Amino acid sequence: MCNCRMKWCRRQLCGIHKSRRNRLRFASVVVVGLLALVVVIRPKNPSKARFTRLSKMVINQHRLLFKELKTKEKIQTSPDPAVYRKRQEQVRRVCESRNTSSSSLSMTTFMHRSWFAEEYKLLYCLVPKVGCTFWKRTLQVLRLHAIGLKTPFKLLYEQCSSGRRVAIKNIMEAAGGSSDLTSIISERYTKFMFTRDPFERLFSAYIDKFLTPNLSFWNLGRIIVDDIRRAPMKNYWYGHDVTFSEFIEYVLTTEDKYLDSHFKPISCICDVCNVKYNVIGKMETFKTDVFHIISKVNASDWLVFKDFKKEATIDTILDIAGKAFQYKEDLERYMPFHDILRRVWRRFKIANILDLKERFPLSEQQSRTIAMEDFADVVVTLYKTSEKRDRGSRTAAYIQAYRQLTKSSLDKLRNLFSLDFDLFGYDMAGPHLDAMEKEVKDRSALDYDYYDILR
């Protein structure tokens, strides 16, 4: 009797064990199945999906633009090549007088700032806010010439690479153990860089990074507001209402090693006293200098620009509008998208892309639902059809910005950027606001409040 009961108990225990094991197996199968299902049906990265869609839209816009433009600009070297020798001589003279040359070049720093088109033996020292986006794309086009790409305006910024890996490999092979990399770089490459008036560059950086919606720099804006203003912020997360005077105060009080390269003196970025650049271009003569460099490396026969100014402007419209829509979900967490697009609209007015009298055309509801393609089309159409937009709005916005600064702040700016002024031949006595104001013919441009959008 006991034996029977024992057998029966063992059978029950075994059954329970098997049942538990089966349940565990079943549960495991269900969990694995659910995970697999999640992987299969999980939507793609929304940011990446948005970027892909916007990228296609940008490419389509450029195709339409190229169909519309029938002319082709002739790319030729500068009519006065001596101007580049004068710029080189200016740099050499200042470096010698200030004794700023060092015995050895910091290759790590220099190579970090350099972009290459190895096929054309071009080396470009990248300076933010001096046409660097254009040159990144142009160098990439030079590298991709073999596949038939003929214009930088059809290339997405995200498709660009520095070309640094191949260049460094070739440089090291040429060095063969030698430590004199400066001479090797000097012999192998046509080296160029671009400069800009320090006052203009700082103003451009402020408009681009703080007035225009920009998540990364609004994070920096939070630090600026906290350190400079020392007052409660309207928005805890982002310092989206940083004024120009607060921005300049931040630049003046921040150690060089902590300052973003968009705001640093150019002399701290490109080692002009140790690297002899073949061409020093300027933002003030950008198109002429671009064509000169392209001709110098014999790429003018195939690189195509149909209307350089119009292409560059429409490219700017697509880039600024595209970023606003690409990061729409993130931006809407901190500001209604209606206000985001109003800021973009204001940016276009300051850039003389839109006429000052062009009112923002969207209601709050329309701002929430409009597609990027439609918004960009509105701006591009107004840009191409308006004949009165260039009434000095950028100059007036520049004047209003620098009127915010005290004489002490201006003197400190001149001191901070003094080497840039001397090296590249800019007027340290500026900005000459009274003289600039007299040159603005349309008084309405001066009366307009460009920065009420911050309030």
C-alpha positions as MATLAB code, in Angstrom:
seq = 'MCNCRMKWCRRQLCGIHKSRRNRLRFASVVVVGLLALVVVIRPKNPSKARFTRLSKMVINQHRLLFKELKTKEKIQTSPDPAVYRKRQEQVRRVCESRNTSSSSLSMTTFMHRSWFAEEYKLLYCLVPKVGCTFWKRTLQVLRLHAIGLKTPFKLLYEQCSSGRRVAIKNIMEAAGGSSDLTSIISERYTKFMFTRDPFERLFSAYIDKFLTPNLSFWNLGRIIVDDIRRAPMKNYWYGHDVTFSEFIEYVLTTEDKYLDSHFKPISCICDVCNVKYNVIGKMETFKTDVFHIISKVNASDWLVFKDFKKEATIDTILDIAGKAFQYKEDLERYMPFHDILRRVWRRFKIANILDLKERFPLSEQQSRTIAMEDFADVVVTLYKTSEKRDRGSRTAAYIQAYRQLTKSSLDKLRNLFSLDFDLFGYDMAGPHLDAMEKEVKDRSALDYDYYDILR';
ca = [
       0.000    0.000    0.000;
       2.834    2.347    0.964;
       4.711    1.456   -2.213;
       1.660    2.311   -4.311;
       1.242    5.628   -2.570;
       4.917    6.398   -3.001;
       4.736    5.679   -6.727;
       1.617    7.768   -7.008;
       3.316   10.683   -5.190;
       6.376   10.437   -7.432;
       4.158   10.502  -10.505;
       2.340   13.610   -9.222;
       5.571   15.381   -8.332;
       7.028   14.497  -11.737;
       3.868   15.793  -13.401;
       4.047   19.013  -11.449;
       7.734   19.399  -12.369;
       7.013   18.736  -16.034;
       4.085   21.112  -15.898;
       6.249   23.877  -14.436;
       8.962   23.157  -16.982;
       6.425   23.272  -19.783;
       4.972   26.495  -18.474;
       8.433   28.026  -18.311;
       9.156   26.855  -21.828;
       5.839   28.234  -23.010;
       6.483   31.537  -21.242;
       9.948   31.736  -22.769;
       8.554   31.093  -26.232;
       5.912   33.775  -25.706;
       8.492   36.315  -24.470;
      10.876   35.589  -27.335;
       8.002   35.798  -29.788;
       6.845   39.120  -28.411;
      10.354   40.519  -28.538;
      10.736   39.372  -32.125;
       7.390   40.931  -32.968;
       8.456   44.213  -31.378;
      11.682   44.194  -33.397;
       9.788   43.512  -36.617;
       7.037   46.089  -36.187;
       9.063   48.687  -34.251;
       9.082   51.962  -36.182;
      12.368   53.274  -37.469;
      14.209   55.937  -35.564;
      11.821   58.896  -35.947;
      14.638   61.399  -36.235;
      16.334   59.326  -38.935;
      13.015   58.839  -40.738;
      12.375   62.583  -40.644;
      15.867   63.269  -41.905;
      15.449   60.825  -44.816;
      12.171   62.433  -45.871;
      13.563   65.944  -45.560;
      16.686   64.967  -47.463;
      14.618   63.747  -50.395;
      12.646   66.984  -50.334;
      15.840   69.069  -50.397;
      17.208   67.086  -53.328;
      13.937   67.495  -55.228;
      13.981   71.246  -54.577;
      17.487   71.473  -55.995;
      16.475   69.517  -59.087;
      13.624   71.942  -59.701;
      15.992   74.863  -59.202;
      18.490   73.492  -61.692;
      15.772   73.004  -64.309;
      14.687   76.594  -63.845;
      18.163   78.103  -64.127;
      19.312   78.066  -67.726;
      22.586   79.967  -67.457;
      25.973   78.696  -66.335;
      28.490   80.917  -64.595;
      32.007   80.862  -65.931;
      34.473   79.860  -63.239;
      37.752   81.668  -63.601;
      40.714   82.685  -61.507;
      40.731   86.067  -59.776;
      41.225   89.029  -62.140;
      43.842   90.286  -59.667;
      45.931   87.352  -58.317;
      48.205   89.880  -56.590;
      45.519   90.344  -53.911;
      46.347   86.893  -52.511;
      50.058   87.696  -52.357;
      49.202   90.871  -50.444;
      47.147   88.855  -47.935;
      50.026   86.411  -47.460;
      52.456   89.279  -46.981;
      50.141   90.900  -44.412;
      50.084   87.692  -42.367;
      53.857   87.224  -42.585;
      54.537   90.806  -41.523;
      52.188   90.653  -38.513;
      53.512   87.259  -37.386;
      57.072   88.582  -37.450;
      56.228   91.839  -35.691;
      54.275   90.065  -32.959;
      56.729   87.161  -32.767;
      53.808   84.695  -32.822;
      55.567   81.946  -34.818;
      56.499   78.845  -32.838;
      59.319   76.412  -33.510;
      57.028   73.450  -34.112;
      53.509   72.967  -35.418;
      50.898   71.264  -33.237;
      49.930   68.631  -35.796;
      47.133   67.187  -33.679;
      45.344   70.517  -33.463;
      46.048   71.470  -37.051;
      44.931   68.149  -38.554;
      41.752   68.198  -36.469;
      40.731   71.432  -38.200;
      41.811   70.317  -41.697;
      39.590   68.891  -44.434;
      41.011   67.358  -47.603;
      40.334   66.631  -51.238;
      43.260   64.258  -51.653;
      42.657   63.763  -55.375;
      43.262   67.484  -55.928;
      45.823   67.843  -53.158;
      43.660   70.467  -51.456;
      43.831   71.195  -47.729;
      41.213   73.433  -46.142;
      41.393   74.825  -42.616;
      37.788   74.904  -41.439;
      36.632   78.119  -39.771;
      32.990   78.133  -38.547;
      30.774   80.973  -39.791;
      32.995   81.680  -42.794;
      31.374   79.529  -45.482;
      32.552   76.226  -43.993;
      29.380   74.296  -44.908;
      29.869   75.244  -48.553;
      33.494   74.114  -48.518;
      32.788   70.822  -46.770;
      30.368   69.954  -49.541;
      32.609   71.272  -52.318;
      35.536   69.151  -51.147;
      33.244   66.126  -51.060;
      32.141   66.860  -54.643;
      35.785   67.035  -55.707;
      36.329   63.618  -54.145;
      33.179   62.205  -55.805;
      33.771   63.687  -59.254;
      34.238   60.179  -60.667;
      30.564   59.334  -60.027;
      29.320   62.387  -61.884;
      28.380   64.808  -59.070;
      29.054   68.314  -60.363;
      27.727   70.778  -57.792;
      27.887   71.093  -53.994;
      24.294   72.347  -53.887;
      22.999   68.871  -54.735;
      24.924   67.249  -51.908;
      23.543   66.867  -48.398;
      25.664   68.194  -45.566;
      25.357   64.865  -43.752;
      26.994   63.094  -46.693;
      30.254   64.969  -46.224;
      33.406   63.528  -44.706;
      36.675   65.226  -43.894;
      38.830   63.068  -46.170;
      41.257   63.117  -43.269;
      41.874   59.378  -42.944;
      43.301   58.898  -46.448;
      45.244   62.146  -46.253;
      46.881   61.287  -42.916;
      47.832   57.845  -44.233;
      49.498   59.376  -47.287;
      51.235   62.050  -45.217;
      52.654   59.487  -42.806;
      53.853   57.304  -45.666;
      55.539   60.300  -47.253;
      57.104   61.224  -43.897;
      58.757   57.813  -43.585;
      59.578   58.388  -39.924;
      60.540   62.046  -40.336;
      59.167   64.475  -37.756;
      59.152   67.408  -40.184;
      55.485   67.060  -41.132;
      55.157   70.794  -41.744;
      57.416   70.657  -44.793;
      55.674   67.576  -46.163;
      52.246   69.202  -45.868;
      53.607   72.398  -47.407;
      55.012   70.537  -50.423;
      52.048   68.231  -51.024;
      48.998   70.487  -50.696;
      47.435   73.675  -51.923;
      46.348   75.069  -48.555;
      43.561   77.579  -48.109;
      41.402   79.147  -45.432;
      38.739   81.861  -45.197;
      38.490   84.822  -42.845;
      35.814   87.323  -41.874;
      35.546   90.627  -40.044;
      35.342   89.634  -36.346;
      32.354   91.901  -35.664;
      30.441   90.451  -38.608;
      31.347   86.887  -37.677;
      30.103   87.259  -34.100;
      26.858   88.836  -35.289;
      26.317   86.019  -37.803;
      26.989   83.414  -35.112;
      24.450   85.012  -32.771;
      21.698   85.137  -35.407;
      22.393   81.582  -36.538;
      22.800   79.926  -33.150;
      20.527   81.851  -30.778;
      17.867   83.859  -32.591;
      17.259   80.970  -35.010;
      15.895   77.780  -33.342;
      18.912   75.660  -32.444;
      18.648   72.987  -29.766;
      22.384   72.618  -29.136;
      23.104   76.297  -28.723;
      19.940   76.973  -26.753;
      21.423   74.580  -24.216;
      24.447   76.856  -24.154;
      22.016   79.759  -23.916;
      20.766   78.344  -20.648;
      24.304   78.584  -19.251;
      24.680   82.130  -20.578;
      21.418   83.249  -18.988;
      22.314   81.598  -15.708;
      25.835   83.070  -15.578;
      25.308   86.490  -17.150;
      21.728   87.511  -16.426;
      21.462   85.819  -13.017;
      17.669   85.937  -13.206;
      14.928   83.300  -13.464;
      14.599   81.944  -16.982;
      11.335   81.958  -18.898;
      12.091   78.394  -19.877;
      13.998   76.170  -17.464;
      15.528   73.976  -20.147;
      16.634   76.349  -22.866;
      18.050   79.862  -22.861;
      16.179   80.724  -26.036;
      15.948   84.446  -25.249;
      19.664   85.275  -24.972;
      20.290   88.868  -26.042;
      23.230   89.928  -28.184;
      24.827   91.817  -25.291;
      24.568   88.718  -23.059;
      26.122   86.612  -25.789;
      29.047   89.021  -26.159;
      29.520   89.128  -22.382;
      29.755   85.321  -22.434;
      32.388   85.436  -25.202;
      34.418   88.006  -23.270;
      34.318   86.168  -19.931;
      34.856   82.570  -21.086;
      38.288   80.976  -21.203;
      39.510   80.239  -24.707;
      39.673   76.474  -24.127;
      35.964   76.430  -23.197;
      34.790   78.734  -25.962;
      33.006   77.166  -28.925;
      34.946   77.440  -32.200;
      32.105   79.483  -33.730;
      33.066   82.309  -31.364;
      36.856   81.928  -31.199;
      39.295   84.199  -33.002;
      40.318   82.701  -36.344;
      43.973   83.062  -35.305;
      43.253   80.438  -32.613;
      41.843   77.990  -35.174;
      44.169   78.093  -38.203;
      47.884   78.271  -37.412;
      48.563   81.050  -39.916;
      51.954   81.923  -38.459;
      53.273   78.378  -38.948;
      51.334   77.243  -42.021;
      51.889   79.196  -45.211;
      48.475   79.177  -46.869;
      48.508   79.420  -50.643;
      45.177   81.233  -50.632;
      43.604   83.270  -47.834;
      40.018   83.890  -48.880;
      37.610   86.330  -47.289;
      33.886   86.201  -46.709;
      33.708   89.702  -48.112;
      34.998   88.408  -51.497;
      33.674   84.870  -51.130;
      32.500   84.087  -54.666;
      35.627   85.518  -56.312;
      37.880   83.568  -53.955;
      35.898   80.343  -54.399;
      36.218   80.556  -58.181;
      39.924   81.374  -57.872;
      40.626   78.246  -55.796;
      38.568   75.991  -58.075;
      40.440   77.315  -61.109;
      43.767   76.927  -59.328;
      43.259   73.148  -58.988;
      41.864   72.791  -62.543;
      38.330   71.792  -61.503;
      36.574   74.638  -63.302;
      35.928   72.608  -66.484;
      33.382   70.320  -64.844;
      32.189   71.946  -61.579;
      28.866   73.650  -62.316;
      27.304   76.800  -60.843;
      24.300   78.162  -62.702;
      23.549   81.142  -60.451;
      25.876   81.111  -57.462;
      24.033   83.689  -55.342;
      20.548   82.305  -55.996;
      21.633   78.708  -55.462;
      23.360   79.596  -52.200;
      20.337   81.558  -50.951;
      17.798   78.841  -51.731;
      20.151   76.307  -50.190;
      20.148   78.442  -47.018;
      16.339   78.547  -47.006;
      16.102   74.768  -47.300;
      18.757   74.198  -44.653;
      17.216   76.494  -42.009;
      13.625   75.418  -42.643;
      14.683   71.768  -42.838;
      16.326   71.822  -39.414;
      13.249   73.386  -37.820;
      11.018   70.631  -39.192;
      13.550   67.883  -38.576;
      13.621   68.694  -34.863;
       9.986   69.774  -34.641;
       8.996   67.231  -31.968;
      11.922   68.209  -29.744;
      11.402   71.937  -30.213;
       7.666   71.711  -29.486;
       8.443   70.463  -25.986;
       9.698   73.924  -25.134;
       8.027   76.332  -27.563;
       4.917   76.193  -29.820;
       5.919   75.395  -33.384;
       4.126   78.552  -34.476;
       6.757   80.557  -32.562;
       9.554   78.396  -33.992;
       8.464   79.182  -37.563;
       8.054   82.878  -36.716;
      11.696   82.905  -35.634;
      12.718   81.224  -38.875;
      10.691   83.847  -40.763;
      12.476   86.621  -38.849;
      15.841   85.066  -39.669;
      14.958   85.250  -43.367;
      14.051   88.928  -42.989;
      17.349   89.742  -41.302;
      19.176   87.933  -44.122;
      17.395   90.077  -46.756;
      15.747   86.930  -48.115;
      12.279   88.227  -47.261;
      10.993   91.777  -47.429;
      10.410   93.418  -44.041;
       6.756   94.002  -44.912;
       6.097   90.308  -45.525;
       3.879   89.252  -42.636;
       4.124   85.762  -41.258;
       1.357   84.025  -43.248;
       0.378   81.137  -40.951;
      -2.102   80.818  -38.101;
      -1.205   78.706  -35.077;
      -3.238   75.818  -36.484;
      -1.601   76.108  -39.897;
       1.847   76.155  -38.288;
       1.087   72.852  -36.571;
      -0.004   71.119  -39.774;
       2.002   72.642  -42.623;
       4.514   70.390  -44.380;
       8.087   71.506  -44.749;
       7.823   71.375  -48.540;
       4.948   73.867  -48.475;
       6.634   76.205  -45.991;
       9.887   76.200  -47.988;
       7.957   76.801  -51.211;
       6.315   79.894  -49.707;
       9.687   81.360  -48.719;
      11.442   80.428  -51.977;
       8.597   81.876  -54.066;
       8.628   85.151  -52.131;
      12.409   85.322  -52.433;
      12.344   84.831  -56.205;
       9.473   87.246  -56.852;
      10.160   90.096  -54.434;
      12.097   93.054  -55.841;
      12.166   95.214  -52.695;
      13.594   92.837  -50.117;
      17.164   94.220  -50.095;
      16.439   97.391  -48.137;
      19.239   97.140  -45.616;
      17.521   94.934  -43.050;
      20.681   92.967  -42.238;
      22.666   96.165  -41.782;
      19.922   97.601  -39.571;
      19.752   94.415  -37.472;
      23.551   94.544  -37.108;
      23.369   98.163  -35.953;
      20.637   97.359  -33.406;
      22.695   94.476  -32.038;
      25.898   96.448  -31.545;
      23.995   99.435  -30.091;
      23.341   97.131  -27.113;
      27.045   97.053  -26.204;
      28.869   99.448  -23.927;
      32.109  101.139  -24.980;
      33.913   98.936  -22.478;
      32.568   95.753  -24.094;
      33.547   96.968  -27.573;
      37.072   97.760  -26.366;
      37.367   94.280  -24.855;
      36.164   92.732  -28.126;
      38.790   94.646  -30.074;
      41.438   93.424  -27.662;
      40.251   89.795  -27.796;
      40.256   89.754  -31.614;
      43.184   92.137  -32.088;
      45.363   89.521  -33.788;
      42.584   88.708  -36.269;
      42.183   92.394  -37.102;
      45.913   92.752  -37.764;
      46.537   89.451  -39.560;
      43.681   89.751  -42.013;
      43.490   93.518  -42.489;
      40.188   94.358  -40.806;
      39.313   97.689  -39.239;
      39.753   97.462  -35.480;
      38.109  100.871  -35.001;
      34.725   99.498  -36.121;
      31.893   98.866  -36.070;
      31.142  102.344  -37.464;
      27.448  102.330  -36.586;
      26.675  105.989  -37.317;
      28.200  105.776  -40.782;
      26.416  102.499  -41.484;
      23.117  103.992  -40.382;
      23.475  106.840  -42.887;
      24.002  104.321  -45.684;
      20.638  102.619  -45.059;
      18.331  104.397  -47.476;
      15.047  102.931  -46.233;
      14.264  104.385  -42.802;
      11.716  101.645  -42.081;
      14.572   99.144  -41.918;
      16.119  101.122  -39.060;
      12.817  101.563  -37.203;
      11.982   97.848  -37.331;
      12.515   95.896  -34.067;
      14.410   92.770  -35.125;
      14.706   91.283  -31.656;
      11.157   91.576  -30.278;
      10.842   87.919  -31.321;
      12.945   87.035  -28.238;
      10.391   88.444  -25.820;
];
